[in-house]
């Protein structure tokens, strides 16, 4: 594909950002705001992008620290390699691009240049899962499955604006490479400002013995809303939020699963290799025999279309979660 055609594709994706509705308060560019704040107290932090600064919300950092910001152009392998070199000089690089470009084009560079050397580079990846309508070329629907195969790589899938800011602060202090999914633009606020994020820890947000929803990313917002609606129908649904895919909090998942009648996983990702697979593996290792219903994307490329329409078609809405769980009872 030519450079002009590639840029046209990126531009189309840019105009169709994540669609998350529900009347909640939102925060504009929570990642960039958090990184700009961190830059004031962390002179070792630098920002990089592969010609997607505006569309990965890193511009607040660039504007605050232009001498610590680098645009390497449409060259994702170079993005990772330059970040690795900066990390070797003592810097803490935050490198942004779209999830598909980081994982599909720069996978070997992340595995070898970063993870193999345990370097302090943070890959912040936009357009995770079904948050753009520009089809399979831009929808990172399999990134969690790919990245969890890399030894030593921490993987984070935040739920909302509050958690994005908290996770950005946490990974700034973390030792080793990180891959974090990014909800960009105007991001809803689901958790209160005092919400505490800890790498590698899941959190029980709702209790309920009938069914347990184990969710990650923006699907936790849907899970919470579904649990509230289901309670009115006489169905008690618990919610366990798992923002860290690796290291995975298997202990919390096993404990949660043991206390509910049925398990439902909910993820903005294909149901193969991501959260659902991790939950099933955890239950097997713990000797817990429970039926698991998987909510997520099918193992196929998703077509182009309006984001709300696509999310409704493929079951990533609150109504879909409610219907799936109601059918189990």
N, C-alpha and C positions, 0 to 999 in steps of 0.2 A: 504493500500500500504506500502511495506517495506521501510525502510530508504534508502536502496541502490537504489530501483526503483524510489523513490521520487527524489533523487539527480540526477539520470540519466535524469529524466524528466526536471529538472531544467537546467541541462547542455545543453540539446538539445535546450531549449528556449533561453539560453544565446547566442548560436551561430547564432540566427536569430533575430537580433535586429531590431528596427524600420527602415522601408525603406522609406526615404524621399529624393526625388531627385528633380532636377530642376536647378542644376548648381550654387546654392547659396553657399556663404562662410559658413563654419560650425565651431563650437566650440566644442572641446572635453570636455566632462564631465562638463557642465556649472554649474550644481547643486553643485558638489563637490568642484569646484573652488570657487564658491561664499561662500559656507559654511566654507571653510578653511580661506578665507579672514575675514569672520565675527568672526571666532574663535579668531582672534588676538585682537579684540576690545571687545569681549563678552566672558569673562571667565566663564560665567554661561552656555554657550552652550555645550552640550555633544552629541555625536553621538552613535547610536545603529543600529544593523542590526540583522536579523535572518538568518545568514550564507549566505548572499547575498551581502556582502560589495563590491566586485569587480563588480558585475552586477547591482548595484544601484548607482554607481558613487560616493560613499562616501569615497573612499580610500584617496583622497587628504586630507580630514579632519583627517582621521586616521593617516596618515603619519606625519601630522603637529602636532597633539595632541594625541599621542598614549595613554596617561594616562586618556584621556577623551573619549575614544572609547570603546564600549562594544559589543561583539558578543555573543548573547544569544543562538546561535544554531538554529536548525530547530524547533522553538517553538514560533509561532507568538503570541499566547495568552500571553506567558511569556514576549515577546518583549513589548507588550503594558503595561502589569502590571509593569514591571521593569521601563519603561519610566514614568508611572504614579507615582511610588514611588520616582524617581529622581526629578520629577516636584514638589512633595510635600516638597522636601528639598531645593527648590529654584533654581534648575537647569532648563534649557530650552532644553529638549531632542528633537533631530531630529531622528526619527526611520524609517529605510528603509526596505522595502521588496517588493515583487510583489503585485500588486493591488488585485489579486484574493486571495492571502493568507491573506492580511490585512482585506479584506471585508468579505470573506466567512468564515474564520476560527476565526477571532478575533473580529467579529462584536459586540458581547455583551460586550466585554472588552472595546472597543472603546466607546460604548454607555454609559456604566455605570462607568467604571474606569476613563474615560477621560471627556466625555461631561457632564455627570450628575454632576461632580465635577468642571467643567469648568477649567480643568488643561491646562497648557501651553505646550502641547505636539504636535509635528508636525509629522504626518504620511506621509512619502514621498513614493509614490507607483509607481513602475515600471511596464512596459508592459501594459499600458492602452489601452483598446479597441483592435483594430486589428493591433498591432505592434509586434506581434510574430506569427510564423507559427505553434506553437506547440498545436494548437487546444483549445478546450473548457476548459481544465484543467488549462491553463495558460493565456487565453485571458480575461482580465477584461472588459467585454463588458457591464456589468450592474452595475458597481460600483457607478456611479454618482446617479443613481436611488436609490440604497440602502443607500448611505451616506447622501443624502439630507433629508432623513426621520429622521435623528438623530437631535434633538433640540440642537441649539447652536454650531453646528459644521460648521466651515468655509470650503468651498470646492473650490479648484482652479484647472483649467485645462489650463496650459500655452500653448502658440502657438509655441515658438521658444527658441533658446538659450538665447537671450537677455531678454525675459520675464521670463524665468526660474531663471536667476540670480537676476532680479529685484524682483520677487515674493519671492525668498528665503530671500532676505534682508527684505522685508515687513513682512513676517510671523515671522521673528525673533523678531520683535518688537510688534507683535500682542498679545493681551490678549485673551486666550482661545484656545481650540483645533483646529487643522487644518488638513485637508486631502488634499494633493496636488498630482496630477498626475505627473509622471516623464517621460520625453523623455530622453533617456540615450544615452551614447556613443557620436558619432559625430552628433551634433544637428545643423540644418540649422539656419542661421541668417536671419530673415525676417524683424525685426524691427531695426532701427538705435540704436546705443549705448545710445543715449539720451532719448530713449523711457521711458515714465513714467507709471509705474504700480501702481494702487491703489486698494486695496481690496474693492470689492463691486461695482466697477465702470466698465461700458462697454465703448467702444470707437468706434466712427464712423470713419472708415478708408477710405471709398469711399462714395461719394454721387451719387444718381441716381434715377430718379422717376419711371422707368419701373418696376424694381424688387428689392427687398431688401433681401440680404443674411445675416442672423443672424447666426454666427458661433462661435465655441469654439475650443480650443486645436489646433492641427495641421491642422484641416479643415479650419482655417482662412487663412493659406498659400494657400490652394487650392482655397478658395473663392476669394482672391485677384488676383491670376493668372487668374481665370475664368472671373472676372469682366473686367480685361484688355483685354482679348481675345474677350469677348462679345461686348465691346465697338467698336471693329473693325467691328462687324456685325450689328452695329446700335442699340444695346440693351444697355441701360444705367442701370448698376447694382450697387447698393449701398452695402456696407459691414459694418456691425456692429459686432465688436469683443467682445465677452462676456467671459472673462477669469475667472470670479468668478461665479460659479453656485449658491453658497450660501454665503453671502446674495446676492440675485439676483437683478440686476438693472432694475426693472420693469418700472421705469419712462423712462429710456433711450430707452428701447425696445418699449414701447408704442409710444413714440415720433417718433422714427424711422419708425415704422410700419405705422403710420398715413400718412407719406409722400411718400409712395411707392404704386404701383399698386398691387403687389403680394409679398407674403412673402415666402422665402425658408429658412429652417433651415438646418444647416450642422454640424454634430457631429460625432466623432469617438466613437460611443456608440449605443446601441439599441435605436430605435426611441420611445421606451416606457419608460417614467419616467425620461428622462434626459432633454436636452435643448429643444427639440421640445415640450415636455409636458409643460415645464415652459413657453415657448412663448405662447402657446395656452391658458394656464391659465391666463397669463397676458393680452392678448387681450380680453378675455372674461370679466375679471374684469374691464377693461377700457372701455368696450362697443364698441370695434373696431371690425367690421365685415370684415375680410379679409380671402381670401383663403390661406392656409398654405400648402406648399409642403415640405415633410420631407425627407432629405437625411441623411442616417445613416444605421445602421445594422438592419437586421430583428430580430424578437423576437424568436431566435433559437440559438443553439450552432453552432459555425463556425468550419469547418473541418480543419485538418492540411494541410499545403501547404506553398509554397513560399509567403512571405509577399506581394511583388508587384502583384503577381497573384491574391491573395485573395482580396487585396484592389481594384483591377480592377473589379473583379467579383462582389463585393458588393458595388460598386459605390463610393468609397472613394478616387477617383482620380480627378485631375483637369478636365480631359476630360469628366468624368462622370457628374461633376457639370455643365460644359458648355452645355452638351447634354440635361440635365434635364431642364435647364433654357431656352435654345433655343426652346425646344418643347412647352414651355408655351406661346411663342410669335408668 
